[in-house]
Amino acid sequence: MFFRSLVAAWLFVSLQSCTYRPIPADEVVEANVELPIGWLALAEQGDADAQRNLGLMYDNGDGVPENDIEAVKWYRLAAEQGDALAQSYLGLMYADGEGIPENDIEAVEWYRLAAQQGLAQAQYNLGVMYANGEGAPTNDINAYAWWSLAATQGHESASENKGIITKRMTRQQIAEAQAYATRCFENDYKGCD
């Protein structure tokens, strides 16, 4: 009996001292699971990882009812703390008008913040916005540069789009775009518009 009491006491103390850390967004499994105990509390306390993951759950309807307005709320809280994935996801919500009125200018701003932190998907999305003149004036040089940066990280669509856009660019524009991408990379994306 003493041994059981000792184990029960140890287990209680161990569980009280555990800190739950949400899994990174790229490891979130798309399945209908119950909201992990502690995520909401962590998110409400300002944990950016928990906020981003709750945004993903509401965005995809994983373990909670799909709710784009709630997704935007949680993405914004994490994005405002500098979470690059949340910034990129918030950009998508603005670009698609999900949970918030469509606003390509806002989408570009959120993509830019994430792209300047080196997030390949945001760099790709920012390139798309420049190529299509959505939220920013059409600028093939910027599109090529951002796609080049994403392509160096293995983003296949960025490589493909870079190849396509070169058909409408002069050699001088391509050289300028390559120089721009090199400066961005060498400066750790600081000063890249």
C-alpha positions as CSV (number, residue, x, y, z in Angstrom):
1,M,0.0,0.0,0.0
2,F,2.9,2.4,0.9
3,F,4.4,1.7,-2.6
4,R,1.2,2.6,-4.4
5,S,0.8,5.8,-2.4
6,L,4.4,6.7,-3.2
7,V,3.9,6.1,-7.0
8,A,0.6,8.0,-7.0
9,A,2.3,11.0,-5.2
10,W,5.2,10.9,-7.7
11,L,2.9,10.7,-10.7
12,F,0.8,13.6,-9.4
13,V,3.9,15.8,-8.8
14,S,5.4,14.8,-12.2
15,L,2.2,15.7,-14.1
16,Q,2.0,19.1,-12.2
17,S,5.5,20.1,-13.3
18,C,5.0,19.1,-17.0
19,T,5.0,21.9,-19.5
20,Y,3.0,21.2,-22.6
21,R,4.6,22.5,-25.9
22,P,2.5,22.4,-29.0
23,I,3.9,20.6,-32.0
24,P,5.2,22.8,-34.8
25,A,2.7,23.6,-37.5
26,D,4.5,21.5,-40.1
27,E,4.0,18.5,-37.9
28,V,0.3,19.0,-37.2
29,V,-1.6,15.9,-38.2
30,E,-4.8,16.5,-40.1
31,A,-7.3,14.5,-38.1
32,N,-10.3,15.1,-36.0
33,V,-8.8,14.9,-32.5
34,E,-9.8,16.5,-29.3
35,L,-8.3,19.9,-28.5
36,P,-5.2,19.0,-26.5
37,I,-5.6,20.0,-22.9
38,G,-3.6,23.1,-22.2
39,W,-3.5,24.5,-25.8
40,L,-6.3,27.0,-25.2
41,A,-4.8,28.1,-21.9
42,L,-1.3,28.5,-23.5
43,A,-2.8,30.4,-26.4
44,E,-4.7,32.7,-24.1
45,Q,-1.5,33.3,-22.1
46,G,0.2,34.5,-25.3
47,D,2.1,31.4,-26.5
48,A,2.5,32.1,-30.3
49,D,3.0,28.4,-31.1
50,A,-0.3,27.5,-29.4
51,Q,-2.0,30.4,-31.1
52,R,-0.8,29.4,-34.5
53,N,-1.8,25.8,-34.0
54,L,-5.3,26.8,-32.8
55,G,-5.6,28.9,-35.9
56,L,-4.7,25.9,-38.0
57,M,-7.2,23.7,-36.2
58,Y,-10.0,26.2,-36.7
59,D,-8.9,26.8,-40.3
60,N,-9.0,23.1,-41.1
61,G,-11.7,22.0,-38.7
62,D,-9.3,19.6,-36.9
63,G,-10.7,18.7,-33.5
64,V,-12.9,21.9,-33.5
65,P,-15.6,23.1,-35.8
66,E,-14.2,24.9,-38.9
67,N,-14.3,28.6,-38.2
68,D,-12.4,31.0,-40.4
69,I,-13.1,34.0,-38.1
70,E,-11.6,32.1,-35.1
71,A,-8.6,31.0,-37.3
72,V,-7.9,34.6,-38.3
73,K,-8.1,35.7,-34.6
74,W,-5.5,33.1,-33.5
75,Y,-3.3,33.6,-36.6
76,R,-3.3,37.4,-36.0
77,L,-2.3,37.0,-32.3
78,A,0.7,34.8,-33.2
79,A,1.5,36.8,-36.3
80,E,1.7,40.0,-34.3
81,Q,4.3,38.3,-32.1
82,G,6.5,37.7,-35.2
83,D,5.5,34.0,-35.9
84,A,6.4,33.6,-39.6
85,L,4.1,30.7,-40.2
86,A,1.2,32.6,-38.7
87,Q,2.0,35.6,-40.7
88,S,2.0,33.6,-43.9
89,Y,-1.3,31.9,-43.0
90,L,-2.8,35.3,-42.1
91,G,-1.7,36.5,-45.5
92,L,-3.5,33.6,-47.1
93,M,-6.7,34.4,-45.2
94,Y,-6.5,38.0,-46.5
95,A,-5.7,36.9,-50.1
96,D,-8.6,34.5,-50.1
97,G,-11.1,36.5,-48.1
98,E,-11.6,33.7,-45.6
99,G,-12.7,34.9,-42.1
100,I,-11.9,38.4,-43.1
101,P,-12.7,40.7,-46.1
102,E,-10.4,40.0,-49.0
103,N,-7.5,42.6,-49.0
104,D,-4.5,41.9,-51.2
105,I,-2.6,44.8,-49.8
106,E,-2.8,43.3,-46.3
107,A,-1.9,39.9,-47.7
108,V,1.3,41.3,-49.3
109,E,2.2,42.9,-46.0
110,W,1.8,39.7,-44.0
111,Y,3.6,37.6,-46.7
112,R,6.5,40.1,-46.7
113,L,6.9,39.9,-42.9
114,A,7.1,36.1,-43.2
115,A,9.3,36.1,-46.3
116,Q,11.8,38.4,-44.6
117,Q,12.2,35.7,-42.0
118,G,13.1,33.2,-44.7
119,L,9.9,31.3,-45.0
120,A,9.9,29.8,-48.5
121,Q,6.1,29.5,-48.8
122,A,5.7,33.2,-48.0
123,Q,8.5,34.1,-50.4
124,Y,6.7,32.1,-53.1
125,N,3.3,33.8,-52.3
126,L,4.9,37.2,-52.3
127,G,6.3,36.5,-55.7
128,V,2.9,35.5,-57.0
129,M,1.4,38.8,-55.7
130,Y,4.1,40.8,-57.5
131,A,3.8,38.7,-60.7
132,N,0.0,39.2,-60.8
133,G,-0.1,42.8,-59.5
134,E,-2.2,41.8,-56.6
135,G,-1.8,44.0,-53.5
136,A,1.3,45.6,-55.1
137,P,2.1,46.9,-58.6
138,T,3.2,44.2,-61.0
139,N,6.9,43.9,-60.7
140,D,8.6,41.0,-62.5
141,I,12.0,41.8,-60.9
142,N,10.6,41.4,-57.4
143,A,8.6,38.3,-58.4
144,Y,11.7,36.7,-59.8
145,A,13.8,37.6,-56.8
146,W,11.4,36.2,-54.2
147,W,10.9,33.1,-56.3
148,S,14.7,32.7,-56.5
149,L,14.9,32.9,-52.7
150,A,12.2,30.3,-52.3
151,A,13.7,28.0,-55.0
152,T,17.0,27.9,-53.1
153,Q,15.1,26.3,-50.3
154,G,13.7,23.7,-52.6
155,H,10.3,25.2,-53.4
156,E,9.5,23.5,-56.7
157,S,6.7,25.9,-57.8
158,A,8.9,28.8,-57.2
159,S,11.5,27.3,-59.6
160,E,8.8,26.6,-62.2
161,N,7.4,30.1,-62.0
162,K,10.8,31.7,-62.1
163,G,11.4,29.8,-65.4
164,I,8.1,31.0,-66.8
165,I,8.5,34.7,-65.8
166,T,11.9,34.9,-67.5
167,K,10.1,34.7,-70.8
168,R,8.7,38.1,-70.3
169,M,11.8,39.7,-68.8
170,T,14.9,41.2,-70.5
171,R,18.4,40.0,-69.6
172,Q,19.0,43.2,-67.8
173,Q,15.8,42.7,-65.7
174,I,16.9,39.1,-64.9
175,A,20.4,40.3,-63.8
176,E,18.8,43.0,-61.6
177,A,16.5,40.4,-60.1
178,Q,19.4,38.0,-59.4
179,A,21.4,40.8,-57.8
180,Y,18.4,41.8,-55.7
181,A,17.9,38.2,-54.5
182,T,21.6,37.9,-53.7
183,R,21.5,41.1,-51.6
184,C,18.4,39.9,-49.8
185,F,20.0,36.5,-49.0
186,E,23.4,38.0,-47.9
187,N,21.6,40.5,-45.7
188,D,19.4,37.8,-44.1
189,Y,16.4,39.3,-45.9
190,K,16.8,42.7,-44.1
191,G,16.0,45.6,-46.3
192,C,14.2,43.6,-48.9
193,D,10.9,45.3,-49.7
